[in-house]
Amino acid sequence: MEKKDPRIVQRKIPETDKWENVEMKDLHEGDLFRMFEPDGTPVPDGRGRTEYVAVSDPSLFNDKLDIYSIQITDDQLAKDKGGS
């Protein structure tokens, strides 16, 4: 199935402190991640945060469009995991 969501998803690798591109469906509970629009603009949540900690594995939101959703936690935990 062709990917319909053009956003770029990156997961932080704790051992190297670097970011790697991944598919949303490949995130796991506890991962620190961020997203970008195709033009490179960070995707903020309602509070303006751009780095998130997954508190669940992703779930398929729309199977026809291959779009996933994921639950995130507050920004203090993201800072504790090495985010900004």
PDB file of N, CA, C and O in Angstrom:
ATOM      1  N   MET A   1       0.837  -1.177   0.000  1.00  0.00           N
ATOM      2  CA  MET A   1       0.000   0.000   0.000  1.00  0.00           C
ATOM      3  C   MET A   1       0.883   1.243   0.000  1.00  0.00           C
ATOM      4  O   MET A   1       1.878   1.300   0.723  1.00  0.00           O
ATOM      5  N   GLU A   2       0.525   2.228  -0.802  1.00  0.00           N
ATOM      6  CA  GLU A   2       1.292   3.458  -0.902  1.00  0.00           C
ATOM      7  C   GLU A   2       1.082   4.328   0.331  1.00  0.00           C
ATOM      8  O   GLU A   2      -0.045   4.478   0.803  1.00  0.00           O
ATOM      9  N   LYS A   3       2.157   4.900   0.851  1.00  0.00           N
ATOM     10  CA  LYS A   3       2.068   5.774   2.019  1.00  0.00           C
ATOM     11  C   LYS A   3       1.368   7.061   1.618  1.00  0.00           C
ATOM     12  O   LYS A   3       1.778   7.720   0.663  1.00  0.00           O
ATOM     13  N   LYS A   4       0.321   7.420   2.337  1.00  0.00           N
ATOM     14  CA  LYS A   4      -0.448   8.614   2.026  1.00  0.00           C
ATOM     15  C   LYS A   4      -0.051   9.805   2.886  1.00  0.00           C
ATOM     16  O   LYS A   4      -0.174  10.945   2.437  1.00  0.00           O
ATOM     17  N   ASP A   5       0.424   9.577   4.118  1.00  0.00           N
ATOM     18  CA  ASP A   5       0.816  10.667   5.004  1.00  0.00           C
ATOM     19  C   ASP A   5       2.234  11.096   4.640  1.00  0.00           C
ATOM     20  O   ASP A   5       3.178  10.325   4.814  1.00  0.00           O
ATOM     21  N   PRO A   6       2.392  12.324   4.136  1.00  0.00           N
ATOM     22  CA  PRO A   6       3.721  12.766   3.700  1.00  0.00           C
ATOM     23  C   PRO A   6       4.632  13.236   4.841  1.00  0.00           C
ATOM     24  O   PRO A   6       5.782  13.603   4.598  1.00  0.00           O
ATOM     25  N   ARG A   7       4.137  13.229   6.067  1.00  0.00           N
ATOM     26  CA  ARG A   7       4.970  13.696   7.176  1.00  0.00           C
ATOM     27  C   ARG A   7       6.162  12.775   7.419  1.00  0.00           C
ATOM     28  O   ARG A   7       6.083  11.562   7.225  1.00  0.00           O
ATOM     29  N   ILE A   8       7.248  13.372   7.842  1.00  0.00           N
ATOM     30  CA  ILE A   8       8.465  12.645   8.179  1.00  0.00           C
ATOM     31  C   ILE A   8       8.441  12.386   9.680  1.00  0.00           C
ATOM     32  O   ILE A   8       8.209  13.308  10.463  1.00  0.00           O
ATOM     33  N   VAL A   9       8.675  11.153  10.085  1.00  0.00           N
ATOM     34  CA  VAL A   9       8.711  10.775  11.496  1.00  0.00           C
ATOM     35  C   VAL A   9      10.138  10.370  11.835  1.00  0.00           C
ATOM     36  O   VAL A   9      10.761   9.598  11.105  1.00  0.00           O
ATOM     37  N   GLN A  10      10.653  10.891  12.944  1.00  0.00           N
ATOM     38  CA  GLN A  10      11.993  10.543  13.406  1.00  0.00           C
ATOM     39  C   GLN A  10      11.923  10.054  14.841  1.00  0.00           C
ATOM     40  O   GLN A  10      11.189  10.603  15.662  1.00  0.00           O
ATOM     41  N   ARG A  11      12.696   9.015  15.135  1.00  0.00           N
ATOM     42  CA  ARG A  11      12.806   8.447  16.478  1.00  0.00           C
ATOM     43  C   ARG A  11      14.225   8.693  16.976  1.00  0.00           C
ATOM     44  O   ARG A  11      15.188   8.529  16.227  1.00  0.00           O
ATOM     45  N   LYS A  12      14.353   9.088  18.250  1.00  0.00           N
ATOM     46  CA  LYS A  12      15.680   9.318  18.826  1.00  0.00           C
ATOM     47  C   LYS A  12      16.269   7.993  19.269  1.00  0.00           C
ATOM     48  O   LYS A  12      15.604   7.192  19.926  1.00  0.00           O
ATOM     49  N   ILE A  13      17.529   7.767  18.902  1.00  0.00           N
ATOM     50  CA  ILE A  13      18.255   6.564  19.305  1.00  0.00           C
ATOM     51  C   ILE A  13      19.006   6.905  20.590  1.00  0.00           C
ATOM     52  O   ILE A  13      19.960   7.683  20.555  1.00  0.00           O
ATOM     53  N   PRO A  14      18.593   6.338  21.721  1.00  0.00           N
ATOM     54  CA  PRO A  14      19.193   6.715  23.008  1.00  0.00           C
ATOM     55  C   PRO A  14      20.706   6.504  23.075  1.00  0.00           C
ATOM     56  O   PRO A  14      21.419   7.317  23.663  1.00  0.00           O
ATOM     57  N   GLU A  15      21.192   5.436  22.486  1.00  0.00           N
ATOM     58  CA  GLU A  15      22.615   5.109  22.576  1.00  0.00           C
ATOM     59  C   GLU A  15      23.508   6.109  21.858  1.00  0.00           C
ATOM     60  O   GLU A  15      24.650   6.325  22.266  1.00  0.00           O
ATOM     61  N   THR A  16      23.004   6.720  20.799  1.00  0.00           N
ATOM     62  CA  THR A  16      23.815   7.637  20.001  1.00  0.00           C
ATOM     63  C   THR A  16      23.356   9.083  20.093  1.00  0.00           C
ATOM     64  O   THR A  16      24.057   9.989  19.642  1.00  0.00           O
ATOM     65  N   ASP A  17      22.168   9.305  20.683  1.00  0.00           N
ATOM     66  CA  ASP A  17      21.585  10.646  20.782  1.00  0.00           C
ATOM     67  C   ASP A  17      21.300  11.251  19.409  1.00  0.00           C
ATOM     68  O   ASP A  17      21.221  12.472  19.268  1.00  0.00           O
ATOM     69  N   LYS A  18      21.147  10.398  18.402  1.00  0.00           N
ATOM     70  CA  LYS A  18      20.843  10.844  17.038  1.00  0.00           C
ATOM     71  C   LYS A  18      19.406  10.469  16.690  1.00  0.00           C
ATOM     72  O   LYS A  18      18.784   9.652  17.368  1.00  0.00           O
ATOM     73  N   TRP A  19      18.891  11.075  15.627  1.00  0.00           N
ATOM     74  CA  TRP A  19      17.537  10.811  15.158  1.00  0.00           C
ATOM     75  C   TRP A  19      17.585   9.965  13.900  1.00  0.00           C
ATOM     76  O   TRP A  19      18.461  10.154  13.057  1.00  0.00           O
ATOM     77  N   GLU A  20      16.638   9.022  13.766  1.00  0.00           N
ATOM     78  CA  GLU A  20      16.534   8.203  12.558  1.00  0.00           C
ATOM     79  C   GLU A  20      15.122   8.309  11.999  1.00  0.00           C
ATOM     80  O   GLU A  20      14.150   8.373  12.752  1.00  0.00           O
ATOM     81  N   ASN A  21      15.016   8.326  10.683  1.00  0.00           N
ATOM     82  CA  ASN A  21      13.712   8.335  10.033  1.00  0.00           C
ATOM     83  C   ASN A  21      13.081   6.959  10.165  1.00  0.00           C
ATOM     84  O   ASN A  21      13.734   5.942   9.932  1.00  0.00           O
ATOM     85  N   VAL A  22      11.790   6.933  10.548  1.00  0.00           N
ATOM     86  CA  VAL A  22      11.034   5.693  10.678  1.00  0.00           C
ATOM     87  C   VAL A  22       9.617   5.935  10.176  1.00  0.00           C
ATOM     88  O   VAL A  22       9.203   7.078   9.983  1.00  0.00           O
ATOM     89  N   GLU A  23       8.892   4.871   9.970  1.00  0.00           N
ATOM     90  CA  GLU A  23       7.472   4.970   9.689  1.00  0.00           C
ATOM     91  C   GLU A  23       6.743   5.075  11.026  1.00  0.00           C
ATOM     92  O   GLU A  23       7.191   4.502  12.020  1.00  0.00           O
ATOM     93  N   MET A  24       5.640   5.790  11.061  1.00  0.00           N
ATOM     94  CA  MET A  24       4.859   5.921  12.304  1.00  0.00           C
ATOM     95  C   MET A  24       4.523   4.553  12.882  1.00  0.00           C
ATOM     96  O   MET A  24       4.555   4.370  14.099  1.00  0.00           O
ATOM     97  N   LYS A  25       4.206   3.604  12.032  1.00  0.00           N
ATOM     98  CA  LYS A  25       3.803   2.274  12.501  1.00  0.00           C
ATOM     99  C   LYS A  25       4.944   1.524  13.189  1.00  0.00           C
ATOM    100  O   LYS A  25       4.702   0.527  13.868  1.00  0.00           O
ATOM    101  N   ASP A  26       6.203   1.997  13.020  1.00  0.00           N
ATOM    102  CA  ASP A  26       7.361   1.325  13.614  1.00  0.00           C
ATOM    103  C   ASP A  26       7.762   1.899  14.968  1.00  0.00           C
ATOM    104  O   ASP A  26       8.724   1.428  15.574  1.00  0.00           O
ATOM    105  N   LEU A  27       7.032   2.920  15.455  1.00  0.00           N
ATOM    106  CA  LEU A  27       7.297   3.439  16.795  1.00  0.00           C
ATOM    107  C   LEU A  27       6.787   2.455  17.835  1.00  0.00           C
ATOM    108  O   LEU A  27       5.927   1.622  17.549  1.00  0.00           O
ATOM    109  N   HIS A  28       7.327   2.561  19.047  1.00  0.00           N
ATOM    110  CA  HIS A  28       6.914   1.700  20.151  1.00  0.00           C
ATOM    111  C   HIS A  28       6.720   2.534  21.409  1.00  0.00           C
ATOM    112  O   HIS A  28       7.268   3.630  21.531  1.00  0.00           O
ATOM    113  N   GLU A  29       5.949   2.013  22.328  1.00  0.00           N
ATOM    114  CA  GLU A  29       5.740   2.671  23.604  1.00  0.00           C
ATOM    115  C   GLU A  29       7.095   3.013  24.219  1.00  0.00           C
ATOM    116  O   GLU A  29       7.984   2.165  24.283  1.00  0.00           O
ATOM    117  N   GLY A  30       7.250   4.263  24.671  1.00  0.00           N
ATOM    118  CA  GLY A  30       8.498   4.714  25.279  1.00  0.00           C
ATOM    119  C   GLY A  30       9.428   5.440  24.326  1.00  0.00           C
ATOM    120  O   GLY A  30      10.374   6.087  24.774  1.00  0.00           O
ATOM    121  N   ASP A  31       9.187   5.351  23.020  1.00  0.00           N
ATOM    122  CA  ASP A  31      10.054   6.038  22.058  1.00  0.00           C
ATOM    123  C   ASP A  31       9.874   7.546  22.136  1.00  0.00           C
ATOM    124  O   ASP A  31       8.755   8.038  22.280  1.00  0.00           O
ATOM    125  N   LEU A  32      10.985   8.281  22.040  1.00  0.00           N
ATOM    126  CA  LEU A  32      10.964   9.730  21.872  1.00  0.00           C
ATOM    127  C   LEU A  32      10.967   9.969  20.368  1.00  0.00           C
ATOM    128  O   LEU A  32      11.830   9.456  19.656  1.00  0.00           O
ATOM    129  N   PHE A  33       9.992  10.755  19.879  1.00  0.00           N
ATOM    130  CA  PHE A  33       9.908  10.975  18.440  1.00  0.00           C
ATOM    131  C   PHE A  33       9.456  12.389  18.122  1.00  0.00           C
ATOM    132  O   PHE A  33       8.968  13.114  18.989  1.00  0.00           O
ATOM    133  N   ARG A  34       9.627  12.764  16.866  1.00  0.00           N
ATOM    134  CA  ARG A  34       9.171  14.058  16.366  1.00  0.00           C
ATOM    135  C   ARG A  34       8.709  13.871  14.925  1.00  0.00           C
ATOM    136  O   ARG A  34       9.031  12.875  14.276  1.00  0.00           O
ATOM    137  N   MET A  35       7.947  14.850  14.440  1.00  0.00           N
ATOM    138  CA  MET A  35       7.425  14.776  13.076  1.00  0.00           C
ATOM    139  C   MET A  35       7.651  16.105  12.368  1.00  0.00           C
ATOM    140  O   MET A  35       7.716  17.161  12.997  1.00  0.00           O
ATOM    141  N   PHE A  36       7.770  16.031  11.039  1.00  0.00           N
ATOM    142  CA  PHE A  36       7.965  17.208  10.206  1.00  0.00           C
ATOM    143  C   PHE A  36       7.042  17.141   8.998  1.00  0.00           C
ATOM    144  O   PHE A  36       6.750  16.062   8.482  1.00  0.00           O
ATOM    145  N   GLU A  37       6.587  18.306   8.557  1.00  0.00           N
ATOM    146  CA  GLU A  37       5.848  18.402   7.297  1.00  0.00           C
ATOM    147  C   GLU A  37       6.853  18.172   6.168  1.00  0.00           C
ATOM    148  O   GLU A  37       8.061  18.250   6.394  1.00  0.00           O
ATOM    149  N   PRO A  38       6.370  17.888   4.953  1.00  0.00           N
ATOM    150  CA  PRO A  38       7.296  17.653   3.832  1.00  0.00           C
ATOM    151  C   PRO A  38       8.276  18.805   3.586  1.00  0.00           C
ATOM    152  O   PRO A  38       9.370  18.582   3.068  1.00  0.00           O
ATOM    153  N   ASP A  39       7.892  20.045   3.954  1.00  0.00           N
ATOM    154  CA  ASP A  39       8.789  21.188   3.749  1.00  0.00           C
ATOM    155  C   ASP A  39       9.806  21.365   4.883  1.00  0.00           C
ATOM    156  O   ASP A  39      10.600  22.306   4.869  1.00  0.00           O
ATOM    157  N   GLY A  40       9.776  20.446   5.877  1.00  0.00           N
ATOM    158  CA  GLY A  40      10.730  20.504   6.984  1.00  0.00           C
ATOM    159  C   GLY A  40      10.227  21.216   8.228  1.00  0.00           C
ATOM    160  O   GLY A  40      10.939  21.271   9.231  1.00  0.00           O
ATOM    161  N   THR A  41       9.020  21.761   8.188  1.00  0.00           N
ATOM    162  CA  THR A  41       8.445  22.444   9.342  1.00  0.00           C
ATOM    163  C   THR A  41       8.074  21.426  10.416  1.00  0.00           C
ATOM    164  O   THR A  41       7.382  20.452  10.119  1.00  0.00           O
ATOM    165  N   PRO A  42       8.524  21.629  11.674  1.00  0.00           N
ATOM    166  CA  PRO A  42       8.147  20.708  12.748  1.00  0.00           C
ATOM    167  C   PRO A  42       6.636  20.704  12.958  1.00  0.00           C
ATOM    168  O   PRO A  42       5.978  21.728  12.774  1.00  0.00           O
ATOM    169  N   VAL A  43       6.086  19.550  13.346  1.00  0.00           N
ATOM    170  CA  VAL A  43       4.654  19.407  13.605  1.00  0.00           C
ATOM    171  C   VAL A  43       4.443  19.538  15.119  1.00  0.00           C
ATOM    172  O   VAL A  43       4.826  18.644  15.872  1.00  0.00           O
ATOM    173  N   PRO A  44       3.830  20.656  15.573  1.00  0.00           N
ATOM    174  CA  PRO A  44       3.597  20.839  17.002  1.00  0.00           C
ATOM    175  C   PRO A  44       2.261  20.245  17.444  1.00  0.00           C
ATOM    176  O   PRO A  44       1.355  20.044  16.637  1.00  0.00           O
ATOM    177  N   ASP A  45       2.163  19.970  18.748  1.00  0.00           N
ATOM    178  CA  ASP A  45       0.855  19.589  19.299  1.00  0.00           C
ATOM    179  C   ASP A  45       0.127  20.873  19.685  1.00  0.00           C
ATOM    180  O   ASP A  45       0.571  21.965  19.331  1.00  0.00           O
ATOM    181  N   GLY A  46      -0.965  20.755  20.394  1.00  0.00           N
ATOM    182  CA  GLY A  46      -1.765  21.910  20.773  1.00  0.00           C
ATOM    183  C   GLY A  46      -1.061  22.885  21.703  1.00  0.00           C
ATOM    184  O   GLY A  46      -1.480  24.036  21.825  1.00  0.00           O
ATOM    185  N   ARG A  47       0.009  22.436  22.363  1.00  0.00           N
ATOM    186  CA  ARG A  47       0.776  23.307  23.267  1.00  0.00           C
ATOM    187  C   ARG A  47       2.060  23.824  22.626  1.00  0.00           C
ATOM    188  O   ARG A  47       2.827  24.545  23.264  1.00  0.00           O
ATOM    189  N   GLY A  48       2.294  23.462  21.383  1.00  0.00           N
ATOM    190  CA  GLY A  48       3.491  23.919  20.696  1.00  0.00           C
ATOM    191  C   GLY A  48       4.691  23.005  20.840  1.00  0.00           C
ATOM    192  O   GLY A  48       5.772  23.324  20.345  1.00  0.00           O
ATOM    193  N   ARG A  49       4.520  21.865  21.513  1.00  0.00           N
ATOM    194  CA  ARG A  49       5.632  20.913  21.675  1.00  0.00           C
ATOM    195  C   ARG A  49       5.884  20.198  20.349  1.00  0.00           C
ATOM    196  O   ARG A  49       4.952  19.921  19.594  1.00  0.00           O
ATOM    197  N   THR A  50       7.153  19.905  20.078  1.00  0.00           N
ATOM    198  CA  THR A  50       7.501  19.240  18.819  1.00  0.00           C
ATOM    199  C   THR A  50       8.208  17.905  19.019  1.00  0.00           C
ATOM    200  O   THR A  50       8.526  17.227  18.042  1.00  0.00           O
ATOM    201  N   GLU A  51       8.458  17.516  20.265  1.00  0.00           N
ATOM    202  CA  GLU A  51       9.027  16.208  20.561  1.00  0.00           C
ATOM    203  C   GLU A  51       8.105  15.497  21.532  1.00  0.00           C
ATOM    204  O   GLU A  51       7.593  16.102  22.474  1.00  0.00           O
ATOM    205  N   TYR A  52       7.896  14.212  21.297  1.00  0.00           N
ATOM    206  CA  TYR A  52       6.882  13.471  22.032  1.00  0.00           C
ATOM    207  C   TYR A  52       7.426  12.141  22.533  1.00  0.00           C
ATOM    208  O   TYR A  52       8.360  11.584  21.955  1.00  0.00           O
ATOM    209  N   VAL A  53       6.835  11.635  23.614  1.00  0.00           N
ATOM    210  CA  VAL A  53       7.109  10.286  24.087  1.00  0.00           C
ATOM    211  C   VAL A  53       5.852   9.461  23.829  1.00  0.00           C
ATOM    212  O   VAL A  53       4.760   9.831  24.262  1.00  0.00           O
ATOM    213  N   ALA A  54       6.009   8.357  23.130  1.00  0.00           N
ATOM    214  CA  ALA A  54       4.874   7.475  22.851  1.00  0.00           C
ATOM    215  C   ALA A  54       4.485   6.728  24.118  1.00  0.00           C
ATOM    216  O   ALA A  54       5.331   6.100  24.756  1.00  0.00           O
ATOM    217  N   VAL A  55       3.210   6.792  24.484  1.00  0.00           N
ATOM    218  CA  VAL A  55       2.732   6.029  25.647  1.00  0.00           C
ATOM    219  C   VAL A  55       1.919   4.823  25.202  1.00  0.00           C
ATOM    220  O   VAL A  55       1.275   4.153  26.010  1.00  0.00           O
ATOM    221  N   SER A  56       1.960   4.562  23.909  1.00  0.00           N
ATOM    222  CA  SER A  56       1.314   3.373  23.345  1.00  0.00           C
ATOM    223  C   SER A  56       2.042   3.027  22.064  1.00  0.00           C
ATOM    224  O   SER A  56       2.808   3.835  21.539  1.00  0.00           O
ATOM    225  N   ASP A  57       1.809   1.842  21.566  1.00  0.00           N
ATOM    226  CA  ASP A  57       2.230   1.525  20.212  1.00  0.00           C
ATOM    227  C   ASP A  57       1.223   2.176  19.274  1.00  0.00           C
ATOM    228  O   ASP A  57       0.093   2.432  19.690  1.00  0.00           O
ATOM    229  N   PRO A  58       1.585   2.454  18.031  1.00  0.00           N
ATOM    230  CA  PRO A  58       0.644   3.074  17.096  1.00  0.00           C
ATOM    231  C   PRO A  58      -0.533   2.150  16.789  1.00  0.00           C
ATOM    232  O   PRO A  58      -0.422   0.926  16.862  1.00  0.00           O
ATOM    233  N   SER A  59      -1.648   2.762  16.449  1.00  0.00           N
ATOM    234  CA  SER A  59      -2.805   1.993  15.995  1.00  0.00           C
ATOM    235  C   SER A  59      -3.244   2.541  14.641  1.00  0.00           C
ATOM    236  O   SER A  59      -3.105   3.731  14.359  1.00  0.00           O
ATOM    237  N   LEU A  60      -3.768   1.661  13.825  1.00  0.00           N
ATOM    238  CA  LEU A  60      -4.208   2.055  12.485  1.00  0.00           C
ATOM    239  C   LEU A  60      -5.442   2.932  12.614  1.00  0.00           C
ATOM    240  O   LEU A  60      -6.474   2.492  13.120  1.00  0.00           O
ATOM    241  N   PHE A  61      -5.335   4.169  12.157  1.00  0.00           N
ATOM    242  CA  PHE A  61      -6.422   5.144  12.243  1.00  0.00           C
ATOM    243  C   PHE A  61      -7.318   5.063  11.018  1.00  0.00           C
ATOM    244  O   PHE A  61      -8.542   5.134  11.126  1.00  0.00           O
ATOM    245  N   ASN A  62      -6.693   4.913   9.844  1.00  0.00           N
ATOM    246  CA  ASN A  62      -7.439   4.829   8.593  1.00  0.00           C
ATOM    247  C   ASN A  62      -6.736   3.815   7.699  1.00  0.00           C
ATOM    248  O   ASN A  62      -5.695   4.113   7.114  1.00  0.00           O
ATOM    249  N   ASP A  63      -7.307   2.616   7.593  1.00  0.00           N
ATOM    250  CA  ASP A  63      -6.627   1.566   6.832  1.00  0.00           C
ATOM    251  C   ASP A  63      -6.612   1.819   5.334  1.00  0.00           C
ATOM    252  O   ASP A  63      -5.700   1.352   4.651  1.00  0.00           O
ATOM    253  N   LYS A  64      -7.578   2.532   4.805  1.00  0.00           N
ATOM    254  CA  LYS A  64      -7.588   2.822   3.363  1.00  0.00           C
ATOM    255  C   LYS A  64      -6.469   3.782   2.983  1.00  0.00           C
ATOM    256  O   LYS A  64      -5.920   3.697   1.885  1.00  0.00           O
ATOM    257  N   LEU A  65      -6.131   4.696   3.893  1.00  0.00           N
ATOM    258  CA  LEU A  65      -5.070   5.675   3.629  1.00  0.00           C
ATOM    259  C   LEU A  65      -3.758   5.319   4.309  1.00  0.00           C
ATOM    260  O   LEU A  65      -2.770   6.038   4.158  1.00  0.00           O
ATOM    261  N   ASP A  66      -3.735   4.209   5.062  1.00  0.00           N
ATOM    262  CA  ASP A  66      -2.529   3.766   5.769  1.00  0.00           C
ATOM    263  C   ASP A  66      -2.011   4.850   6.718  1.00  0.00           C
ATOM    264  O   ASP A  66      -0.827   5.185   6.719  1.00  0.00           O
ATOM    265  N   ILE A  67      -2.936   5.392   7.529  1.00  0.00           N
ATOM    266  CA  ILE A  67      -2.605   6.438   8.493  1.00  0.00           C
ATOM    267  C   ILE A  67      -2.712   5.867   9.897  1.00  0.00           C
ATOM    268  O   ILE A  67      -3.692   5.205  10.240  1.00  0.00           O
ATOM    269  N   TYR A  68      -1.676   6.135  10.714  1.00  0.00           N
ATOM    270  CA  TYR A  68      -1.616   5.638  12.083  1.00  0.00           C
ATOM    271  C   TYR A  68      -1.745   6.786  13.067  1.00  0.00           C
ATOM    272  O   TYR A  68      -1.426   7.932  12.749  1.00  0.00           O
ATOM    273  N   SER A  69      -2.217   6.467  14.269  1.00  0.00           N
ATOM    274  CA  SER A  69      -2.247   7.437  15.361  1.00  0.00           C
ATOM    275  C   SER A  69      -1.500   6.823  16.541  1.00  0.00           C
ATOM    276  O   SER A  69      -1.314   5.609  16.619  1.00  0.00           O
ATOM    277  N   ILE A  70      -1.074   7.697  17.461  1.00  0.00           N
ATOM    278  CA  ILE A  70      -0.328   7.232  18.621  1.00  0.00           C
ATOM    279  C   ILE A  70      -0.614   8.163  19.788  1.00  0.00           C
ATOM    280  O   ILE A  70      -0.804   9.363  19.588  1.00  0.00           O
ATOM    281  N   GLN A  71      -0.646   7.634  20.990  1.00  0.00           N
ATOM    282  CA  GLN A  71      -0.848   8.457  22.182  1.00  0.00           C
ATOM    283  C   GLN A  71       0.504   8.969  22.660  1.00  0.00           C
ATOM    284  O   GLN A  71       1.506   8.254  22.622  1.00  0.00           O
ATOM    285  N   ILE A  72       0.511  10.231  23.114  1.00  0.00           N
ATOM    286  CA  ILE A  72       1.748  10.850  23.597  1.00  0.00           C
ATOM    287  C   ILE A  72       1.560  11.309  25.039  1.00  0.00           C
ATOM    288  O   ILE A  72       0.436  11.406  25.532  1.00  0.00           O
ATOM    289  N   THR A  73       2.681  11.589  25.710  1.00  0.00           N
ATOM    290  CA  THR A  73       2.642  12.014  27.111  1.00  0.00           C
ATOM    291  C   THR A  73       3.102  13.460  27.246  1.00  0.00           C
ATOM    292  O   THR A  73       3.374  14.127  26.247  1.00  0.00           O
ATOM    293  N   ASP A  74       3.188  13.941  28.481  1.00  0.00           N
ATOM    294  CA  ASP A  74       3.535  15.346  28.716  1.00  0.00           C
ATOM    295  C   ASP A  74       5.002  15.635  28.411  1.00  0.00           C
ATOM    296  O   ASP A  74       5.822  14.726  28.276  1.00  0.00           O
ATOM    297  N   ASP A  75       5.308  16.931  28.306  1.00  0.00           N
ATOM    298  CA  ASP A  75       6.651  17.335  27.876  1.00  0.00           C
ATOM    299  C   ASP A  75       7.734  17.093  28.934  1.00  0.00           C
ATOM    300  O   ASP A  75       8.905  16.988  28.569  1.00  0.00           O
ATOM    301  N   GLN A  76       7.404  17.002  30.204  1.00  0.00           N
ATOM    302  CA  GLN A  76       8.435  16.734  31.215  1.00  0.00           C
ATOM    303  C   GLN A  76       9.072  15.366  30.985  1.00  0.00           C
ATOM    304  O   GLN A  76      10.289  15.224  31.102  1.00  0.00           O
ATOM    305  N   LEU A  77       8.268  14.369  30.663  1.00  0.00           N
ATOM    306  CA  LEU A  77       8.831  13.044  30.394  1.00  0.00           C
ATOM    307  C   LEU A  77       9.692  13.083  29.139  1.00  0.00           C
ATOM    308  O   LEU A  77      10.729  12.421  29.085  1.00  0.00           O
ATOM    309  N   ALA A  78       9.284  13.847  28.130  1.00  0.00           N
ATOM    310  CA  ALA A  78      10.099  13.972  26.925  1.00  0.00           C
ATOM    311  C   ALA A  78      11.448  14.599  27.262  1.00  0.00           C
ATOM    312  O   ALA A  78      12.474  14.164  26.738  1.00  0.00           O
ATOM    313  N   LYS A  79      11.465  15.609  28.125  1.00  0.00           N
ATOM    314  CA  LYS A  79      12.734  16.225  28.536  1.00  0.00           C
ATOM    315  C   LYS A  79      13.590  15.220  29.299  1.00  0.00           C
ATOM    316  O   LYS A  79      14.808  15.172  29.126  1.00  0.00           O
ATOM    317  N   ASP A  80      12.945  14.420  30.141  1.00  0.00           N
ATOM    318  CA  ASP A  80      13.681  13.404  30.903  1.00  0.00           C
ATOM    319  C   ASP A  80      14.313  12.360  29.985  1.00  0.00           C
ATOM    320  O   ASP A  80      15.325  11.757  30.343  1.00  0.00           O
ATOM    321  N   LYS A  81      13.733  12.142  28.815  1.00  0.00           N
ATOM    322  CA  LYS A  81      14.248  11.137  27.879  1.00  0.00           C
ATOM    323  C   LYS A  81      15.244  11.757  26.890  1.00  0.00           C
ATOM    324  O   LYS A  81      15.680  11.080  25.959  1.00  0.00           O
ATOM    325  N   GLY A  82      15.604  13.011  27.073  1.00  0.00           N
ATOM    326  CA  GLY A  82      16.620  13.631  26.216  1.00  0.00           C
ATOM    327  C   GLY A  82      16.059  14.542  25.162  1.00  0.00           C
ATOM    328  O   GLY A  82      16.796  14.975  24.277  1.00  0.00           O
ATOM    329  N   GLY A  83      14.789  14.850  25.220  1.00  0.00           N
ATOM    330  CA  GLY A  83      14.193  15.774  24.251  1.00  0.00           C
ATOM    331  C   GLY A  83      14.363  17.210  24.706  1.00  0.00           C
ATOM    332  O   GLY A  83      14.954  17.481  25.751  1.00  0.00           O
ATOM    333  N   SER A  84      13.840  18.120  23.912  1.00  0.00           N
ATOM    334  CA  SER A  84      13.940  19.541  24.286  1.00  0.00           C
ATOM    335  C   SER A  84      12.589  20.108  24.636  1.00  0.00           C
ATOM    336  O   SER A  84      12.484  21.287  24.974  1.00  0.00           O
TER     337      SER A  84
END
